[in-house]
Amino acid sequence: MTLFDSLREEWERLQDDSSTDSFFASWTWCSTWVRHFGSDEQLALVTERDAGGALIGLAPLSITRGRAGIAQLGFIGAAAPVEHFDFIVKRGLEAVAVPAMLAKIEAIPHDVLCLANILPDSPSLPLLRASGIAFEESEGHVAPVLELPGDMESVLAPLPKKKNERFRYYRRRIDRDFPNDWSCATATSASEIDDAFGVLVRLHQKHWTSRGERGAFADERLTAFYRDLAHCAAERGWLRMYRLIAGGKVVSVDFAFVYRGRFHHFINGTDFESEVDSPGAVLHYCMIERCIAEGVREYDMMWGEHDYKYDWGAKRRADRTFTFYATTRARVVRRARELVHRLLWSAAAKPPLSKAVAAAAARALRRLRPPL
């Protein structure tokens, strides 16, 4: 048994007694990530124990190396397009455990320490700011969030009149167009999850590739990770794989999680050519209703400031990222990145070379970017 596996019971017990509400710091997320991407990384779990040997703090970290050979120390799974990572600390002992873990983290050989996308209300933040480490603090991912009241009417009432009426109209119309022939179903069994996941991949990729983008499932390894994660989260009761079915067809699928009172809207796939008017909006309506009934306190729209999230009344929330360039080598690479960024994007602003230069800029920045 590895150290990672041997920590599971303590890890999960600690998280239950922690202020950290991060699904992405859970043993389930981290172990699934390591199973699929562990060969690319070096685990660097940092723990802190009290005088009696009980675990009071855990930093789920790993070391990855970019093409420039830069060793970056950061949260496990932070390479995925998600947010809300954090340390896990016994509630009330943050002022003891976080500084102690930071001292151990500094002793791990690395070029860059990047503690990315920590929730802005994390108790770790003031301790990181007061740590004495020369962190550069910046805004991380923006994940709009909707605080859930006690009923659907209280969600809709504060919205501007047109948006309020539009969402109600979409909900009424599916009843009118598909009387007794539509449902919002949750995949629960292993076969249902696999079927729903297959439809999710197909609908998601069809939509995004039609717009000239890769989509979330373009990478086979990442797709396998997401599929495995769905089953692992289902075993813990955290998976919410919603399917909007109308006229015998699945027209929208949402891959989501509920963890400690927070709903995470993760990845969606929608058939925009279906006969359902705004199937994505209808599915959100149903999911919000289900969350309220379940007692969920927060509907997290996750990364991306898309208009539809704010249409539902979500508020802007930006995670915080702390980066420390520990070596001269890392600082040189960083300056090179900044220089390339300025030069190429400045040139990209001058037609007719804009598209070609912009593509060259993207390729160059990918080569120079430390792993994130």
C-alpha positions as CSV (number, residue, x, y, z in Angstrom):
1,M,0.0,0.0,0.0
2,T,1.4,3.4,-1.0
3,L,1.5,6.4,1.4
4,F,-1.3,8.0,-0.7
5,D,-3.6,5.0,-0.2
6,S,-2.7,4.6,3.5
7,L,-3.8,8.1,4.2
8,R,-7.3,7.7,2.9
9,E,-9.1,7.1,6.1
10,E,-7.3,9.9,7.9
11,W,-7.6,12.2,4.9
12,E,-11.4,11.8,4.7
13,R,-11.8,12.1,8.5
14,L,-9.8,15.3,8.4
15,Q,-11.8,16.8,5.6
16,D,-15.0,16.0,7.5
17,D,-13.6,18.1,10.4
18,S,-12.2,20.9,8.2
19,S,-13.6,24.2,7.0
20,T,-12.4,23.2,3.5
21,D,-15.5,22.6,1.3
22,S,-13.4,21.6,-1.7
23,F,-14.4,18.6,-3.7
24,F,-11.1,19.1,-5.6
25,A,-9.1,18.5,-2.4
26,S,-11.0,15.3,-1.6
27,W,-9.3,11.9,-1.6
28,T,-11.7,10.8,-4.4
29,W,-10.7,13.6,-6.8
30,C,-7.0,13.3,-6.0
31,S,-6.8,9.5,-6.1
32,T,-8.7,9.4,-9.4
33,W,-6.3,12.0,-10.9
34,V,-3.2,10.1,-9.7
35,R,-4.6,6.9,-11.2
36,H,-4.7,8.5,-14.6
37,F,-1.9,11.1,-14.6
38,G,0.3,9.9,-11.7
39,S,3.0,8.8,-14.2
40,D,3.4,12.4,-15.3
41,E,3.8,13.8,-11.8
42,Q,5.7,13.2,-8.5
43,L,3.5,13.1,-5.5
44,A,4.5,15.6,-2.8
45,L,1.9,15.1,0.0
46,V,2.7,17.3,3.0
47,T,1.2,16.5,6.4
48,E,1.1,18.0,9.8
49,R,0.3,16.1,13.0
50,D,-0.3,17.1,16.6
51,A,1.7,15.9,19.6
52,G,-0.4,12.7,19.8
53,G,0.2,11.9,16.1
54,A,-3.3,12.8,14.8
55,L,-3.4,14.3,11.4
56,I,-4.4,18.0,11.6
57,G,-3.2,19.3,8.2
58,L,-2.7,18.0,4.7
59,A,-1.5,19.7,1.5
60,P,-2.4,17.5,-1.5
61,L,0.5,18.5,-3.8
62,S,2.5,17.1,-6.7
63,I,5.4,18.2,-8.8
64,T,5.0,18.5,-12.6
65,R,7.6,19.5,-15.2
66,G,6.9,21.6,-18.2
67,R,8.7,21.6,-21.6
68,A,11.2,24.1,-20.3
69,G,12.1,21.7,-17.6
70,I,10.6,23.8,-14.9
71,A,9.6,21.9,-11.8
72,Q,6.3,23.3,-10.5
73,L,4.9,22.3,-7.1
74,G,1.1,22.7,-6.9
75,F,-2.2,21.1,-6.0
76,I,-2.9,17.6,-7.4
77,G,-5.2,17.8,-10.4
78,A,-4.7,21.6,-10.9
79,A,-3.8,20.9,-14.5
80,A,-7.5,20.2,-15.1
81,P,-9.7,23.2,-16.0
82,V,-11.3,23.4,-12.5
83,E,-10.9,25.5,-9.4
84,H,-11.4,25.6,-5.6
85,F,-8.3,23.8,-4.4
86,D,-7.0,24.2,-0.9
87,F,-5.2,22.8,2.1
88,I,-7.2,20.5,4.4
89,V,-6.8,21.6,8.0
90,K,-8.6,20.6,11.2
91,R,-11.1,23.3,12.0
92,G,-9.7,25.9,14.4
93,L,-6.1,24.8,13.9
94,E,-5.4,26.7,10.7
95,A,-3.0,29.1,12.4
96,V,-0.9,26.2,13.6
97,A,-1.0,23.7,10.7
98,V,-0.8,26.0,7.6
99,P,2.5,27.8,8.6
100,A,4.0,24.4,9.6
101,M,3.1,22.9,6.2
102,L,4.4,25.9,4.3
103,A,7.8,25.4,6.0
104,K,7.8,21.8,4.8
105,I,6.7,22.9,1.4
106,E,9.6,25.3,1.1
107,A,12.0,22.5,1.8
108,I,10.8,20.5,-1.2
109,P,13.0,21.1,-4.3
110,H,11.0,23.1,-6.9
111,D,11.4,26.0,-9.3
112,V,7.8,27.3,-9.0
113,L,5.3,27.0,-6.2
114,C,1.9,27.7,-7.6
115,L,-1.1,27.3,-5.2
116,A,-3.8,28.0,-7.7
117,N,-7.4,28.8,-7.5
118,I,-8.2,28.9,-3.8
119,L,-11.7,30.0,-2.8
120,P,-11.7,33.6,-1.6
121,D,-13.2,32.7,1.7
122,S,-10.6,30.0,2.5
123,P,-9.1,30.3,6.0
124,S,-5.7,29.6,4.4
125,L,-5.6,33.0,2.5
126,P,-4.6,35.3,5.4
127,L,-2.0,32.8,6.5
128,L,-0.5,32.6,3.0
129,R,-0.4,36.4,2.9
130,A,1.4,36.5,6.2
131,S,3.7,33.6,5.5
132,G,6.8,35.6,4.7
133,I,7.1,33.8,1.3
134,A,7.4,36.3,-1.5
135,F,4.1,35.1,-3.1
136,E,2.6,37.0,-6.1
137,E,-1.1,36.9,-5.4
138,S,-3.4,37.2,-8.4
139,E,-6.9,36.5,-9.5
140,G,-7.5,32.9,-10.4
141,H,-10.5,31.4,-12.2
142,V,-13.8,33.2,-12.0
143,A,-16.6,30.9,-11.1
144,P,-20.0,32.6,-10.9
145,V,-22.1,31.3,-8.0
146,L,-25.8,31.4,-7.2
147,E,-26.8,31.3,-3.5
148,L,-29.9,29.2,-3.3
149,P,-32.9,30.4,-1.3
150,G,-35.7,28.2,-0.1
151,D,-37.8,27.9,-3.2
152,M,-37.7,28.4,-7.0
153,E,-39.9,31.5,-6.8
154,S,-37.2,33.2,-4.7
155,V,-34.6,32.4,-7.4
156,L,-36.7,33.8,-10.2
157,A,-38.3,36.8,-8.5
158,P,-35.1,39.0,-8.2
159,L,-34.3,38.5,-11.9
160,P,-35.0,41.3,-14.5
161,K,-38.5,40.9,-15.8
162,K,-37.6,39.6,-19.3
163,K,-35.3,36.9,-17.9
164,N,-37.8,35.9,-15.3
165,E,-40.5,35.6,-17.9
166,R,-38.2,33.8,-20.3
167,F,-37.2,31.0,-17.9
168,R,-40.8,30.5,-16.9
169,Y,-41.8,30.4,-20.6
170,Y,-39.2,27.7,-21.4
171,R,-40.4,25.6,-18.5
172,R,-44.1,25.9,-19.5
173,R,-43.3,25.3,-23.2
174,I,-41.7,21.9,-22.7
175,D,-44.9,20.9,-20.8
176,R,-46.9,22.1,-23.8
177,D,-44.8,20.6,-26.5
178,F,-44.1,17.3,-24.8
179,P,-47.1,16.6,-22.5
180,N,-46.3,13.6,-20.3
181,D,-43.3,12.9,-22.6
182,W,-40.4,14.6,-21.0
183,S,-38.4,14.1,-17.8
184,C,-35.3,15.2,-15.9
185,A,-33.7,11.9,-14.9
186,T,-30.5,11.2,-12.8
187,A,-28.2,8.5,-13.9
188,T,-27.4,6.3,-10.9
189,S,-26.5,2.7,-11.9
190,A,-23.1,2.0,-13.6
191,S,-24.8,1.3,-16.9
192,E,-26.9,4.5,-16.8
193,I,-23.8,6.5,-15.9
194,D,-21.9,5.1,-18.9
195,D,-24.8,5.7,-21.3
196,A,-25.3,9.2,-20.0
197,F,-21.6,9.9,-20.2
198,G,-21.4,8.7,-23.8
199,V,-24.3,11.1,-24.8
200,L,-22.6,13.9,-22.9
201,V,-19.3,13.4,-24.8
202,R,-21.1,13.2,-28.2
203,L,-23.3,16.3,-27.6
204,H,-20.5,18.4,-26.0
205,Q,-18.0,17.6,-28.7
206,K,-20.5,18.2,-31.5
207,H,-21.3,21.7,-30.3
208,W,-17.7,22.8,-29.6
209,T,-16.0,21.4,-32.6
210,S,-18.7,23.0,-34.8
211,R,-17.4,26.3,-33.4
212,G,-13.8,25.4,-34.2
213,E,-12.8,24.5,-30.7
214,R,-11.5,21.3,-29.2
215,G,-14.0,20.7,-26.5
216,A,-13.5,19.2,-23.0
217,F,-13.3,15.6,-24.3
218,A,-10.7,16.1,-27.1
219,D,-8.0,14.5,-24.9
220,E,-8.6,10.7,-24.5
221,R,-6.8,10.5,-21.2
222,L,-8.8,13.4,-19.7
223,T,-12.0,11.8,-21.0
224,A,-11.1,8.5,-19.3
225,F,-10.4,10.4,-16.1
226,Y,-13.7,12.1,-16.2
227,R,-15.5,8.8,-16.8
228,D,-13.7,7.2,-13.9
229,L,-14.4,10.2,-11.7
230,A,-18.1,9.9,-12.4
231,H,-18.2,6.4,-11.1
232,C,-16.0,7.1,-8.1
233,A,-18.1,10.1,-7.2
234,A,-21.3,8.0,-7.6
235,E,-20.0,5.5,-5.1
236,R,-19.8,8.4,-2.5
237,G,-23.2,9.7,-3.4
238,W,-21.7,12.9,-4.9
239,L,-22.4,12.5,-8.6
240,R,-25.3,14.3,-10.3
241,M,-25.5,13.2,-13.9
242,Y,-28.8,14.8,-15.0
243,R,-30.4,14.0,-18.3
244,L,-33.2,16.1,-20.0
245,I,-35.2,13.6,-22.0
246,A,-38.0,14.7,-24.4
247,G,-39.8,12.7,-27.0
248,G,-37.7,9.7,-26.1
249,K,-34.4,11.5,-26.8
250,V,-31.7,12.9,-24.5
251,V,-31.4,16.5,-25.4
252,S,-29.1,17.8,-22.6
253,V,-26.8,16.2,-20.1
254,D,-25.1,17.8,-17.2
255,F,-22.1,16.2,-15.4
256,A,-22.2,17.7,-11.9
257,F,-21.4,17.0,-8.2
258,V,-22.9,17.9,-4.9
259,Y,-20.3,18.0,-2.1
260,R,-20.9,19.4,1.4
261,G,-23.8,21.6,0.3
262,R,-22.3,22.9,-2.9
263,F,-23.5,21.9,-6.3
264,H,-20.8,22.0,-9.0
265,H,-22.0,22.4,-12.6
266,F,-19.1,20.7,-14.2
267,I,-19.6,19.9,-17.9
268,N,-22.6,20.1,-20.1
269,G,-23.6,18.6,-23.5
270,T,-26.7,19.9,-25.3
271,D,-28.4,19.1,-28.5
272,F,-29.1,22.6,-29.8
273,E,-30.9,21.2,-32.9
274,S,-33.5,19.4,-30.8
275,E,-37.2,20.4,-30.9
276,V,-37.0,21.6,-27.2
277,D,-36.8,25.3,-26.9
278,S,-33.6,26.2,-25.0
279,P,-33.0,22.7,-23.5
280,G,-30.0,23.9,-21.5
281,A,-32.1,26.5,-19.7
282,V,-34.8,23.9,-19.0
283,L,-32.2,21.6,-17.6
284,H,-30.8,24.3,-15.3
285,Y,-34.3,25.1,-14.2
286,C,-34.8,21.5,-13.2
287,M,-31.4,21.1,-11.6
288,I,-31.9,24.3,-9.5
289,E,-35.3,22.9,-8.3
290,R,-33.7,19.6,-7.4
291,C,-30.8,21.3,-5.5
292,I,-33.3,23.4,-3.5
293,A,-35.3,20.3,-2.6
294,E,-32.1,18.5,-1.6
295,G,-31.1,21.4,0.7
296,V,-28.1,22.5,-1.4
297,R,-27.0,26.0,-0.3
298,E,-24.9,27.0,-3.3
299,Y,-25.2,26.5,-7.1
300,D,-21.6,26.8,-8.4
301,M,-21.5,27.5,-12.1
302,M,-17.8,26.8,-12.2
303,W,-15.1,28.3,-14.4
304,G,-16.1,30.8,-17.1
305,E,-18.0,34.1,-17.2
306,H,-20.7,33.0,-19.7
307,D,-23.8,35.2,-20.0
308,Y,-26.2,32.4,-19.2
309,K,-24.7,32.1,-15.7
310,Y,-25.4,35.7,-14.8
311,D,-28.8,35.5,-16.5
312,W,-29.7,33.1,-13.6
313,G,-28.6,35.7,-11.0
314,A,-25.2,34.2,-10.3
315,K,-22.7,36.5,-8.7
316,R,-19.1,36.9,-9.8
317,R,-16.6,35.0,-7.5
318,A,-12.9,34.9,-8.3
319,D,-10.5,32.4,-6.7
320,R,-7.1,33.5,-5.6
321,T,-3.7,32.1,-6.9
322,F,-0.4,32.4,-5.0
323,T,2.8,31.9,-7.1
324,F,6.4,32.0,-5.9
325,Y,9.3,31.8,-8.4
326,A,11.9,30.0,-6.3
327,T,14.8,29.8,-8.7
328,T,16.7,32.1,-11.1
329,R,15.8,29.6,-13.8
330,A,12.1,30.0,-13.2
331,R,12.3,33.8,-13.1
332,V,14.2,33.8,-16.4
333,V,11.6,31.6,-18.1
334,R,8.9,33.8,-16.7
335,R,10.4,36.9,-18.1
336,A,10.8,35.2,-21.5
337,R,7.2,34.3,-21.4
338,E,6.2,37.9,-20.7
339,L,8.4,39.2,-23.5
340,V,7.1,36.7,-26.0
341,H,3.6,37.5,-24.9
342,R,4.1,41.3,-25.4
343,L,5.9,40.9,-28.8
344,L,3.6,38.4,-30.4
345,W,0.3,39.8,-29.2
346,S,1.4,43.3,-30.2
347,A,2.1,42.0,-33.7
348,A,-1.1,40.0,-33.7
349,A,-3.0,43.3,-33.4
350,K,-1.7,44.4,-36.8
351,P,-3.7,43.0,-39.7
352,P,-3.4,41.1,-42.1
353,L,-1.1,38.9,-40.0
354,S,-3.4,38.8,-37.0
355,K,-4.6,35.2,-37.1
356,A,-1.2,33.7,-38.1
357,V,0.7,35.6,-35.5
358,A,-1.9,34.9,-32.8
359,A,-1.6,31.2,-33.6
360,A,2.2,31.5,-33.3
361,A,1.8,33.3,-30.1
362,A,-0.3,30.6,-28.6
363,R,2.1,27.9,-29.7
364,A,5.1,29.8,-28.2
365,L,3.4,30.4,-24.9
366,R,2.4,26.8,-24.6
367,R,6.1,25.8,-25.0
368,L,7.2,28.3,-22.4
369,R,4.4,28.0,-19.9
370,P,5.2,26.2,-16.7
371,P,2.8,23.3,-16.1
372,L,-0.5,24.6,-14.7
